[in-house]
Amino acid sequence: MINPAFTALTAEIAAYEAKLTPKEAAKYRIALLGRVVERTAGFSPDCEECRASDAQLKLVVDSLAKSPVTPQALKAYRKGIDRRVLHLRKVHKLASDGENTSLFIGIGVALGLAVSTLLNAQPVYSVAIGMAIGLVVGGAAGMWLDARARKQGRVI
Ligand SMILES: [Zn+2]
């Protein structure tokens, strides 16, 4: 059975979301927080750690009530979300949206640079071309993986 505390949290988040400006909503990553709570609730019947995280999530959500949020409180708030995201990724094999794209762009560019350095014909051009190829190929691979994760319902 899903802990009713999570249902209350989802309602609380929706109420804040309605009040925040788009800029504030982005600052507080409120959509992500909502999804994290939903995912946590979904896993809570089978996962002790998810089940026990309702109090921690409540603290995170409640910090939105104190306006203006101090930089310190904002840091703690973000850390609270990150902690849950980490658990969902590590234990429940979920993915953050776009994580593969940024990862593979990094790998692609690094490989492109390495290969262009090895070839070393016209350094300036080959570095630029190597980076561009790495960006395109890495980006395409990452986007494909991200799309697959979304299709499989593994994105937080
Ligand atoms: Zn869990």
Residues whose N, C-alpha, C, O or C-beta is under 5 A from the ligand:
A	BS01	ZN	F43 C47 E49 C50 V91
